[in-house]
């Protein structure tokens, strides 16, 4: 489990990795004040299904090189990829899925990092 200081650093690292692969609308949310069970979300949009796969693969491969492995997740779809790093959960989505599920709207009270 990642500790809070390391979690904030991981959020920054993930954002950098997403920008390297031209992710769109990258947003990090600090959920600690509004959720009892969640700490940080990083949400980003992909321009296409192949771009979505490339974003997920890039983040996962680069973090694995640093010894960080995501927890297993179920139900991956061609519209939404989730990478769970404990305190930090990454949501990569097509623009349509992002608009439909509106995680930022649902967690509107969360602080943006």
N, C-alpha and C positions, 0 to 999 in steps of 0.2 A: 504494500500500500504506500502510495506517495504521500509525503507530508506537505502541509500547506505551502511553505516557502518553495519547495520543490515543485509543487503543483502549479504555482503561478509561473515559475520558470518554464515548466512543461507547456503551459498554455502559450507562452511566447514562442517557444520552439516550434510548436505545431502550427501556429499562425505563419511563421517564417517558411515552413515547409510547404504550406498551402499556397502561399504567394509565389514560391519558386515555380509551381506548376500552374500558375495563373487562375487559381480559384477566385470566385467572385463573391463580393459581399461577405467577407470574413468577419464574424462577430464572436467575441468571447463574453460569456455571461458568468458572473459570480453569483451562484444560487444559494450561498450559505445563509444569507439573511431571510430567504423566502422559502426554503425547503429544509426539512429535517433529515432528508436522506441523500440529497444531491449537493455537490460542491461546485464544479465548473463544467460548463458546456462550451465547446467551440463549434460554431455552425458556419457552414460555407456552401456556396452553390457551385455546381459544375455546369458547363455549357452543353453537355451531351452525355449519353450513357458511357461512351468510351472515356470521356474526360473524367467522369465520376469514378470509374474503375481505376484510372491512372492516379487520381488524387489519393484514393484509399491505399493503393499499392505503394505510392511514394512515401506517405506518412508512415505506414506500417514498416516498410523496409528500412527507412532511415532510423526510426526509433529502435527497431530490433538490433541495428548495428551498435546502438548505445545501450543495449541490454534491457530495453523496455518492450514487453510483449503485451498485446491487448488480451483481455479476458474473452473467452468464447462468447459469441452472440448468436442469437437465432433469428431467422426470418429476414435475412438480407434480401434486398430487392433491387431491381434495375433503376429505381428512383431514389433510394436512400441507403447509404452505407453508414453503419455505426461502428466506431472503434472505442472500446471501453478500457480506459487506463486507470480505473479505480476512481480517484478524485476528479479526473478529467475525462469527460466523454465527448467524443468527436462525432458530429452529425454532418455528413456530406450528402447533399440533396440536389435533385434537379430543381430548377426554379419553380416548376409546377407543384412538386411535392412540398417544397419549402413554403410556398404560399398557402397550400391546402392545410398543412399541419401547423403552421404559424407558431413555431416554438418561441420566437421572440415576443409575440403577442401574448402567448400563454404565460410566459415568464417576464411580463412587462415591468414588474417591480424589481427585477434583478438588476444589479449594478453591471454596467458594461465596462470591460477592461480594455 
